[in-house]
Amino acid sequence: MKKIVIWLLICIMISSICHIGIAAEEKDAEELYQKIQINFPYHEVGGGKNLSLIKVTKDGFYMKKGDNYVLVTFDGKVYWDNQYKVYEELYGSMLRPEKQGELYGYVDDGGRWRIPPVFLKGEDFHNGIAIVNYNKEGEEWCAYIDMTGKIQYENKYESGIKMLYPFNNGYGIAMDGNTYTIFNANMEKIVEMKNCLDFSFWNGEDEKEFYYCYITLEEPKKVFIKNFSHQKIAVINLEEIDYKEENNDFSVNVLGPDYIEIYSLNNSMQDDYSLNVQHQTFNLKGERVPGNEQYGYYMQFGKYLQYFTKNGAYDSAVFLDDKGTRIGEYRREQEEYGWLEENNGIIYDCVCDPENLDNVNLVNVLFPLNMKINKNFIPEKRESEKEKKERYKSQISVYVNEKKVVFDVEPVQENDRVLVPMRGVFEALGAKVDWEEGRNTAIAEKDGTVIEVTIGSHQMLKNGEEIELDTAARMEGDRTLVPLRAVSEALGAKVEWEELLQTVYIEQ
C-alpha cells in the first residue's frame, strides 16, 4: 500500500511539472505581438523592379522607386512624394541631396539650391545633420554639416578607420581609429571613448534609456556597459566566455533597450562567414542569456528576444523570455513563396505570387505590444507648384558672421539689389538704430561711423558724405527696407552674394 501511495505521488508531481512546462513553453499570439495584414498595393507602387525598402515605422513602409519616394500605410494606401511630404516624414528635413555633374549639394522642396554642389558624396539629413565627403587639399575628408552647409565636425576619411555614422534619434557616432565619439543633434560631445576595440550604444525616446557599451583594447579584454551619466552598469570579462575557437576578433552590438550581443569571428576557420561567427547575448546586468549557440543571433522585439529560424530562407520568428526559454513562434503563412524579415524592430512576412515572386500580394506585419501604430496615417499634402513658386519667389537668406538673420518682413530683390528691413540688418551688424520721423530717415551709428538713409532718396550719407545708391530705400507696410550691400559696406563689412543659393553672406 505504501508503495502505491508513493507511486501515485510521483505521477502527480510529474503531471504537475508537465503542465507547468506546457504553460511556460508557448503563449498565444495576442500575448506576444500585434499583427496587421495588408493587401499590398503591388501594381500601384510599380512592382518590385527598382523598388527598395528604406524603413518600416509605426506609419508604414517607406520605400524608394527609382528616384521617387513612396509610403505604403498599414491600411494599404499609397502616397507618393511628389504629392505628399513623404521625404520630410522619413528624414525630418525638406533638404535632400542632389547631384550636379560629379558633385553633390542640397536642394529644398522647391528644387532651389540651399547648399551648393561642392561635395564628393552627400547623405540625407537626419535630425538636422548630414554626412558629406569632400576634397580638402587633395585628400578626401568626411564631415557632419548642419542645414546651412556649415561643417560641425570633420576628419580625414579612411574607410573602416576614420568614418562617420548617420544620426539616429538625435545621436551620431564619429570613429577615428580606436576612438569613438557620440554627438547629440546640437553637436555637443556626449561620450568620447578612447582605446576601444568596438563600441555601440542604444537610445530610446527617454534619455533614461540611453546606454553604451565598448570593448577595451588592453588584455584581458572586457566589455563595459555604462548609462547616460557614464556610471558603470556591468562588466563582462571576455576570457570567461566559452567560445569554440581561439584567436577571435570580438565585436559588440546593442539589440535593444535591455540586451547586448557579443560576437566573435574566427579568422582561422571556414570561408563561410556564417559558420565562423559565434554569438552570445547578455542583459544589462552582464548576465548571459543561454541558447545562442543553437539559435544564432537574437534581436529584441518589444520586451522579448526574437530570432529567425532558417531553412534556406527565414521561415519563422521564435520568441524567448529573458531566461532564453522559448515562449512562442510565428510561422510564415506561405513558406515556399515569400520571405520573413525585420526592420527597425518590426517583423514583416511577405507572401508572393507563386508565378511571379516579385509580386507581393500580402504582408503580415508584427509589432511589439507596446508600440503605438498609426493604422490610418496620412502624410501632409504638398503645395501646388503655383503655391510653391509664390512662397519661394522672395525667399532670400542673409547671414551675418555665419548666423542667419531672421526678418519680420522678407528681403526683396529690386534692380539686382537686395533690400532688407533696416533695423534687422543694422542691429545684426552691431549698430545703434534711430528713426527721424520728420525727415523719413533711418540713422545707424557704430564705432563713430554714422549712416543716414532717407526713404525715396538715391543718396546715402556716411559721416555727412553722400554715397550714390542704385536703389532707393522704401517702405514695406510699416517697415523700412534699405539696400543691404550699401549699408553693410558703409559700416565696414564684407558682402558676398551667392546666386545659386539666393543668399547674402556678410562678414565683419
LOFI-126325 format. One line per 3 residues: their letters; for each residue x, y, z of C-alpha. Coordinates in Angstrom, 1 decimal, decimal comma. Layout:
BEGIN
A> X Y Z ~ ... $
//
This chain:
BEGIN
MKK> 0,0 0,0 0,0 ~ 2,8 2,4 0,9 ~ 4,5 1,7 -2,5 $
IVI> 1,2 2,5 -4,3 ~ 0,9 5,9 -2,5 ~ 4,5 6,8 -3,3 $
WLL> 3,9 5,9 -6,9 ~ 0,7 8,0 -7,1 ~ 2,5 11,0 -5,6 $
ICI> 5,3 10,6 -8,2 ~ 2,8 10,5 -11,0 ~ 1,0 13,6 -9,7 $
MIS> 4,3 15,5 -9,4 ~ 5,3 14,5 -13,0 ~ 1,9 15,6 -14,3 $
SIC> 2,2 18,9 -12,5 ~ 5,6 19,6 -13,9 ~ 4,5 18,7 -17,4 $
HIG> 1,5 21,1 -17,1 ~ 3,8 23,8 -15,8 ~ 6,2 23,2 -18,6 $
IAA> 3,5 23,3 -21,3 ~ 2,1 26,6 -19,8 ~ 5,5 28,2 -19,8 $
EEK> 6,5 26,9 -23,2 ~ 4,1 28,6 -25,5 ~ 1,9 31,7 -25,4 $
DAE> -1,0 32,8 -27,6 ~ 0,0 35,3 -30,3 ~ -2,1 38,0 -28,7 $
ELY> 0,3 37,9 -25,7 ~ 3,4 38,2 -27,9 ~ 2,7 40,8 -30,7 $
QKI> 0,2 42,9 -32,5 ~ -0,5 41,8 -36,1 ~ -1,7 43,7 -39,1 $
QIN> -2,4 42,1 -42,5 ~ -2,0 44,3 -45,6 ~ -3,2 43,6 -49,1 $
FPY> -0,1 45,0 -50,6 ~ -0,7 47,5 -53,5 ~ 1,9 45,9 -55,7 $
HEV> 0,8 47,5 -59,0 ~ 0,3 50,9 -57,5 ~ 3,9 51,2 -56,5 $
GGG> 5,1 49,9 -59,9 ~ 6,1 46,4 -59,0 ~ 9,3 45,0 -57,5 $
KNL> 11,8 46,2 -60,0 ~ 13,9 49,2 -58,8 ~ 11,7 49,2 -55,6 $
SLI> 13,7 49,2 -52,4 ~ 12,6 49,4 -48,7 ~ 14,2 52,2 -46,7 $
KVT> 12,5 51,8 -43,3 ~ 9,4 50,4 -41,6 ~ 7,9 52,7 -39,0 $
KDG> 4,7 53,0 -37,0 ~ 3,3 54,9 -40,0 ~ 4,0 52,3 -42,7 $
FYM> 6,6 51,2 -45,3 ~ 8,8 53,9 -46,6 ~ 10,3 52,9 -49,9 $
KKG> 12,1 54,3 -52,9 ~ 11,1 53,6 -56,5 ~ 13,9 54,8 -58,8 $
DNY> 14,4 58,4 -57,7 ~ 10,9 58,7 -56,2 ~ 9,9 58,1 -52,5 $
VLV> 6,7 56,4 -51,6 ~ 4,9 55,5 -48,4 ~ 2,5 52,4 -48,1 $
TFD> 0,5 52,8 -45,0 ~ -1,0 49,9 -43,0 ~ -4,4 50,3 -44,5 $
GKV> -2,9 49,7 -47,9 ~ -2,9 53,3 -49,1 ~ -0,1 54,7 -51,4 $
YWD> 1,3 58,2 -51,0 ~ 3,9 59,5 -53,5 ~ 6,5 62,2 -52,6 $
NQY> 5,5 64,5 -55,4 ~ 2,0 64,9 -53,9 ~ 2,7 64,3 -50,1 $
KVY> 5,6 65,1 -47,8 ~ 6,9 61,6 -47,7 ~ 10,6 62,5 -47,7 $
EEL> 10,1 65,0 -44,9 ~ 8,2 62,4 -42,8 ~ 11,0 59,9 -43,3 $
YGS> 14,0 62,2 -42,6 ~ 12,6 65,2 -40,8 ~ 14,1 67,6 -43,3 $
MLR> 13,0 69,3 -46,5 ~ 16,6 69,4 -47,7 ~ 17,7 66,5 -49,8 $
PEK> 20,9 65,6 -51,7 ~ 21,1 66,4 -55,4 ~ 23,8 65,6 -57,8 $
QGE> 25,1 68,2 -60,4 ~ 27,8 66,7 -62,6 ~ 30,1 64,8 -60,3 $
LYG> 29,3 66,8 -57,2 ~ 26,5 66,8 -54,5 ~ 24,7 69,6 -52,9 $
YVD> 21,3 70,1 -51,2 ~ 18,0 71,4 -52,6 ~ 14,8 72,4 -50,9 $
DGG> 11,3 71,2 -51,8 ~ 11,1 73,8 -54,5 ~ 14,2 72,4 -56,2 $
RWR> 16,3 75,5 -55,2 ~ 19,9 75,0 -54,1 ~ 20,3 75,7 -50,4 $
IPP> 23,8 74,1 -50,1 ~ 25,8 74,3 -53,3 ~ 27,1 71,2 -55,1 $
VFL> 30,7 71,1 -53,8 ~ 30,8 67,6 -52,1 ~ 32,1 64,3 -53,4 $
KGE> 29,3 62,5 -51,6 ~ 26,2 63,7 -49,7 ~ 23,9 61,7 -47,5 $
DFH> 20,4 62,5 -46,3 ~ 19,8 64,8 -43,3 ~ 18,9 63,1 -40,0 $
NGI> 17,9 65,3 -37,1 ~ 19,3 68,3 -38,9 ~ 22,7 66,8 -39,6 $
AIV> 24,1 65,2 -42,8 ~ 27,3 63,4 -43,6 ~ 29,3 64,6 -46,6 $
NYN> 32,7 63,7 -48,2 ~ 34,8 66,4 -49,9 ~ 38,2 67,2 -51,2 $
KEG> 40,5 69,1 -48,9 ~ 44,0 69,9 -50,2 ~ 44,0 66,9 -52,5 $
EEW> 42,7 64,4 -49,8 ~ 39,2 63,1 -49,1 ~ 37,6 64,2 -45,8 $
CAY> 34,2 63,5 -44,3 ~ 32,2 65,8 -42,1 ~ 28,9 66,4 -40,3 $
IDM> 27,2 69,5 -41,7 ~ 24,2 71,5 -40,5 ~ 21,3 72,7 -42,7 $
TGK> 23,2 75,8 -43,6 ~ 26,1 73,7 -45,0 ~ 28,4 74,7 -42,2 $
IQY> 30,9 71,9 -41,1 ~ 30,3 70,9 -37,5 ~ 32,9 68,1 -37,2 $
ENK> 35,4 66,7 -39,7 ~ 38,1 64,1 -40,0 ~ 40,2 62,7 -42,8 $
YES> 38,3 59,9 -44,5 ~ 39,8 56,4 -44,3 ~ 37,3 53,6 -44,9 $
GIK> 37,0 51,3 -41,8 ~ 39,4 53,5 -39,8 ~ 38,1 57,1 -39,8 $
MLY> 34,4 57,5 -40,6 ~ 31,1 58,9 -39,5 ~ 27,7 57,2 -38,9 $
PFN> 24,3 58,9 -39,5 ~ 22,4 60,5 -36,7 ~ 19,7 58,1 -35,3 $
NGY> 17,1 59,5 -32,9 ~ 19,2 62,5 -32,1 ~ 22,7 61,0 -31,8 $
GIA> 25,6 60,3 -34,2 ~ 28,9 58,4 -33,9 ~ 32,3 59,6 -35,2 $
MDG> 35,0 56,9 -35,4 ~ 38,7 57,9 -35,6 ~ 40,8 54,8 -35,3 $
NTY> 40,1 53,3 -31,8 ~ 38,4 56,5 -30,6 ~ 34,6 56,7 -30,7 $
TIF> 32,7 60,0 -30,1 ~ 28,9 60,4 -29,7 ~ 27,3 63,7 -30,6 $
NAN> 23,8 65,0 -29,9 ~ 21,9 67,0 -32,5 ~ 23,4 70,2 -31,2 $
MEK> 26,9 68,7 -32,0 ~ 27,8 68,5 -28,3 ~ 30,0 65,6 -27,3 $
IVE> 28,1 63,2 -25,1 ~ 30,6 60,4 -24,9 ~ 34,2 60,1 -26,1 $
MKN> 35,8 56,7 -25,6 ~ 39,5 56,1 -26,4 ~ 41,3 52,8 -26,9 $
CLD> 38,2 50,8 -27,8 ~ 38,2 47,6 -29,9 ~ 34,5 48,2 -30,7 $
FSF> 31,6 50,4 -29,5 ~ 27,8 50,5 -29,7 ~ 25,0 52,4 -28,0 $
WNG> 21,2 52,5 -27,5 ~ 19,0 55,5 -27,2 ~ 15,2 55,4 -26,8 $
EDE> 12,7 58,3 -26,6 ~ 13,5 58,7 -23,0 ~ 17,1 59,8 -22,0 $
KEF> 17,0 57,3 -19,2 ~ 17,0 54,5 -21,7 ~ 20,4 55,7 -23,1 $
YYC> 23,3 53,4 -22,5 ~ 26,5 52,5 -24,3 ~ 28,9 49,5 -24,3 $
YIT> 32,5 49,1 -25,5 ~ 35,3 46,5 -25,7 ~ 38,7 47,5 -24,2 $
LEE> 41,8 47,0 -26,2 ~ 44,1 46,0 -23,3 ~ 44,2 42,4 -22,1 $
PKK> 42,2 40,8 -20,6 ~ 39,6 42,2 -22,9 ~ 36,4 43,3 -21,2 $
VFI> 33,0 44,7 -22,2 ~ 31,9 47,7 -20,2 ~ 28,2 48,8 -20,1 $
KNF> 27,5 52,4 -18,9 ~ 24,5 54,7 -18,6 ~ 23,9 58,3 -19,8 $
SHQ> 25,7 59,6 -16,7 ~ 28,7 57,4 -17,6 ~ 28,1 55,2 -14,5 $
KIA> 29,2 51,6 -14,8 ~ 26,2 49,2 -15,1 ~ 28,1 46,0 -15,7 $
VIN> 31,4 44,5 -16,8 ~ 31,8 41,3 -18,8 ~ 35,2 39,6 -18,9 $
LEE> 35,6 38,0 -22,4 ~ 38,1 35,5 -21,0 ~ 35,3 33,9 -19,0 $
IDY> 33,1 33,4 -22,1 ~ 33,3 29,9 -23,6 ~ 34,0 30,3 -27,4 $
KEE> 34,6 27,3 -29,6 ~ 37,9 28,5 -31,0 ~ 40,8 30,8 -30,0 $
NND> 42,1 33,9 -31,9 ~ 38,7 35,5 -32,1 ~ 38,0 39,0 -33,3 $
FSV> 35,3 40,4 -30,9 ~ 32,6 42,9 -31,6 ~ 29,7 44,3 -29,5 $
NVL> 26,3 45,4 -30,6 ~ 23,1 46,6 -28,8 ~ 20,0 44,6 -29,5 $
GPD> 17,5 47,0 -27,9 ~ 16,9 48,7 -24,5 ~ 17,6 45,6 -22,5 $
YIE> 20,1 43,4 -24,2 ~ 23,5 43,4 -25,9 ~ 25,3 40,9 -28,1 $
IYS> 28,9 40,0 -28,1 ~ 30,0 38,1 -31,2 ~ 33,3 36,7 -32,5 $
LNN> 34,7 35,9 -35,9 ~ 37,4 33,2 -36,0 ~ 39,8 34,1 -38,9 $
SMQ> 41,4 30,6 -39,0 ~ 38,1 28,8 -39,8 ~ 35,9 28,3 -42,9 $
DDY> 35,4 30,8 -45,7 ~ 31,7 30,8 -44,9 ~ 31,2 33,9 -42,7 $
SLN> 28,0 32,5 -41,0 ~ 29,9 29,4 -39,8 ~ 32,7 31,5 -38,3 $
VQH> 30,6 33,8 -36,2 ~ 29,6 32,9 -32,7 ~ 27,0 35,0 -30,8 $
QTF> 26,5 35,5 -27,1 ~ 23,6 37,6 -25,7 ~ 23,7 39,4 -22,3 $
NLK> 21,3 41,5 -20,3 ~ 22,4 44,9 -18,9 ~ 23,4 43,2 -15,6 $
GER> 26,0 41,3 -17,6 ~ 24,2 38,0 -17,2 ~ 24,3 35,7 -20,2 $
VPG> 21,1 34,7 -21,9 ~ 21,5 31,0 -22,8 ~ 20,7 29,4 -26,2 $
NEQ> 22,6 31,5 -28,7 ~ 24,7 28,6 -29,9 ~ 21,6 26,8 -31,1 $
YGY> 19,6 29,7 -32,5 ~ 22,2 32,1 -33,9 ~ 21,8 35,9 -33,4 $
YMQ> 18,9 37,5 -31,5 ~ 17,0 40,7 -31,9 ~ 15,0 42,5 -29,2 $
FGK> 11,3 42,6 -30,1 ~ 9,4 44,7 -27,5 ~ 10,3 43,1 -24,2 $
YLQ> 11,1 39,7 -25,8 ~ 14,1 38,3 -27,5 ~ 13,5 37,0 -31,0 $
YFT> 15,4 35,0 -33,6 ~ 14,6 33,7 -37,1 ~ 14,8 30,0 -38,0 $
KNG> 16,4 29,3 -41,3 ~ 15,7 26,6 -43,9 ~ 17,2 28,1 -46,9 $
AYD> 15,3 31,3 -46,1 ~ 13,9 32,6 -42,8 ~ 10,7 30,8 -42,2 $
SAV> 9,7 31,5 -38,7 ~ 10,2 34,0 -35,8 ~ 10,7 32,4 -32,4 $
FLD> 10,2 34,5 -29,2 ~ 12,1 34,0 -26,0 ~ 11,8 35,3 -22,4 $
DKG> 14,7 36,9 -20,5 ~ 15,9 33,4 -19,5 ~ 16,3 32,3 -23,1 $
TRI> 13,2 30,0 -22,8 ~ 11,1 29,6 -25,9 ~ 7,6 31,0 -25,3 $
GEY> 6,1 31,2 -28,8 ~ 6,5 31,3 -32,5 ~ 5,2 33,0 -35,7 $
RRE> 5,4 30,8 -38,8 ~ 5,2 32,1 -42,3 ~ 1,8 31,7 -43,9 $
QEE> 3,3 30,5 -47,2 ~ 6,7 29,1 -46,7 ~ 7,6 28,4 -50,3 $
YGW> 6,7 31,9 -51,8 ~ 8,0 34,9 -49,9 ~ 10,3 35,9 -47,1 $
LEE> 10,4 37,0 -43,5 ~ 12,4 40,0 -42,3 ~ 12,9 42,5 -39,6 $
NNG> 13,4 46,3 -40,0 ~ 13,5 48,9 -37,2 ~ 12,3 46,5 -34,6 $
IIY> 9,3 45,4 -36,7 ~ 8,8 42,0 -38,3 ~ 7,1 41,6 -41,7 $
DCV> 6,1 38,5 -43,7 ~ 5,8 39,0 -47,4 ~ 3,6 36,5 -49,3 $
CDP> 4,3 36,4 -53,1 ~ 2,5 35,2 -56,2 ~ 3,9 31,7 -57,0 $
ENL> 4,1 32,6 -60,7 ~ 5,9 35,9 -60,1 ~ 8,0 36,1 -56,9 $
DNV> 8,5 39,9 -57,4 ~ 4,7 40,3 -57,0 ~ 4,0 40,7 -53,2 $
NLV> 0,3 40,1 -52,6 ~ 0,1 40,1 -48,9 ~ 2,2 41,4 -46,0 $
NVL> 1,7 40,4 -42,4 ~ 3,3 42,9 -40,0 ~ 4,2 42,1 -36,4 $
FPL> 4,6 44,9 -33,9 ~ 5,8 44,8 -30,3 ~ 2,8 45,1 -27,9 $
NMK> 3,9 48,5 -26,5 ~ 4,3 50,1 -30,0 ~ 1,6 52,6 -31,0 $
INK> 0,7 52,2 -34,6 ~ -0,8 54,8 -37,0 ~ -3,1 52,5 -38,9 $
NFI> -4,7 55,3 -41,0 ~ -1,7 57,6 -41,2 ~ -1,9 60,3 -43,9 $
PEK> 1,2 62,5 -44,6 ~ 0,9 66,2 -45,1 ~ -0,1 67,2 -48,6 $
RES> 2,3 69,2 -50,7 ~ 1,6 72,6 -52,0 ~ 0,7 73,1 -55,7 $
EKE> 3,5 74,3 -58,0 ~ 1,9 77,7 -58,1 ~ 1,8 78,0 -54,3 $
KKE> 5,4 76,8 -54,0 ~ 6,6 79,3 -56,5 ~ 4,8 82,1 -54,7 $
RYK> 6,4 81,0 -51,4 ~ 9,9 80,8 -52,8 ~ 9,9 83,8 -55,1 $
SQI> 11,1 86,2 -52,4 ~ 13,0 83,9 -50,1 ~ 16,4 85,4 -49,8 $
SVY> 18,7 84,3 -46,9 ~ 21,0 86,7 -45,1 ~ 23,9 85,5 -42,8 $
VNE> 25,9 87,8 -40,6 ~ 29,1 86,2 -39,3 ~ 27,7 82,8 -40,2 $
KKV> 24,5 83,4 -38,2 ~ 21,2 83,6 -40,1 ~ 19,3 86,8 -39,7 $
VFD> 15,5 86,4 -39,2 ~ 13,4 89,3 -40,5 ~ 9,8 90,0 -39,8 $
VEP> 9,4 91,1 -43,4 ~ 11,1 89,0 -46,2 ~ 14,0 90,6 -48,1 $
VQE> 13,2 91,5 -51,7 ~ 15,3 92,0 -54,9 ~ 14,9 95,2 -56,9 $
NDR> 17,2 96,3 -59,7 ~ 19,6 93,4 -58,8 ~ 19,9 94,8 -55,3 $
VLV> 18,7 93,1 -52,1 ~ 16,6 95,3 -49,7 ~ 16,1 94,3 -46,1 $
PMR> 14,3 95,7 -43,0 ~ 16,8 98,3 -41,7 ~ 16,5 97,5 -38,0 $
GVF> 17,2 93,8 -38,6 ~ 20,4 94,3 -40,6 ~ 21,7 97,3 -38,6 $
EAL> 21,3 95,5 -35,3 ~ 22,8 92,3 -36,7 ~ 25,9 94,4 -37,6 $
GAK> 26,0 95,8 -34,0 ~ 24,8 99,3 -34,9 ~ 22,5 101,5 -32,8 $
VDW> 19,4 102,5 -34,9 ~ 17,2 105,6 -34,7 ~ 14,4 106,9 -36,9 $
EEG> 13,7 110,6 -37,6 ~ 10,1 110,8 -38,5 ~ 10,2 114,4 -39,9 $
RNT> 12,9 113,5 -42,5 ~ 11,7 109,9 -43,1 ~ 15,4 109,0 -42,3 $
AIA> 17,0 105,9 -40,7 ~ 20,2 106,7 -38,8 ~ 22,7 104,0 -37,7 $
EKD> 25,8 104,6 -35,6 ~ 28,6 102,2 -34,9 ~ 32,2 102,9 -33,7 $
GTV> 32,0 106,6 -34,7 ~ 30,5 105,9 -38,1 ~ 27,1 107,5 -38,8 $
IEV> 24,9 106,3 -41,7 ~ 21,8 108,1 -42,8 ~ 19,3 106,6 -45,3 $
TIG> 16,2 108,5 -46,4 ~ 13,1 107,0 -47,8 ~ 12,9 107,5 -51,6 $
SHQ> 16,4 109,0 -51,9 ~ 19,2 107,7 -54,1 ~ 21,8 109,2 -51,8 $
MLK> 23,0 107,8 -48,5 ~ 25,1 109,8 -46,1 ~ 28,2 108,4 -44,4 $
NGE> 29,6 110,8 -41,8 ~ 27,9 113,6 -43,9 ~ 29,4 112,4 -47,2 $
EIE> 27,0 111,5 -50,0 ~ 27,1 108,0 -51,5 ~ 25,1 107,1 -54,6 $
LDT> 22,6 104,3 -54,4 ~ 21,3 102,1 -57,3 ~ 18,1 101,5 -55,5 $
AAR> 16,3 103,9 -53,0 ~ 15,1 102,9 -49,6 ~ 11,4 102,4 -49,4 $
MEG> 8,5 101,4 -47,1 ~ 7,0 97,9 -47,0 ~ 4,0 98,1 -44,7 $
DRT> 5,4 99,7 -41,5 ~ 8,9 98,6 -42,2 ~ 11,8 100,5 -43,9 $
LVP> 13,7 98,5 -46,5 ~ 17,2 99,6 -47,2 ~ 19,8 98,4 -49,7 $
LRA> 21,8 95,7 -47,9 ~ 25,2 95,8 -49,6 ~ 25,5 99,6 -49,5 $
VSE> 24,7 100,0 -45,8 ~ 26,8 96,9 -44,8 ~ 29,9 98,1 -46,7 $
ALG> 29,4 101,6 -45,3 ~ 29,8 100,0 -41,8 ~ 33,0 98,2 -42,8 $
AKV> 31,5 94,8 -43,5 ~ 32,4 92,5 -46,4 ~ 29,4 91,4 -48,5 $
EWE> 29,1 88,3 -50,8 ~ 26,1 87,3 -52,9 ~ 25,6 83,6 -53,8 $
ELL> 23,4 83,5 -56,8 ~ 22,9 79,7 -56,8 ~ 21,6 79,8 -53,2 $
QTV> 20,0 83,2 -53,3 ~ 21,9 84,0 -50,1 ~ 23,9 87,0 -48,8 $
YIE> 26,9 86,4 -46,6 ~ 28,2 89,3 -44,5 ~ 31,4 89,2 -42,5 $
Q> 32,8 91,8 -40,1 $
//
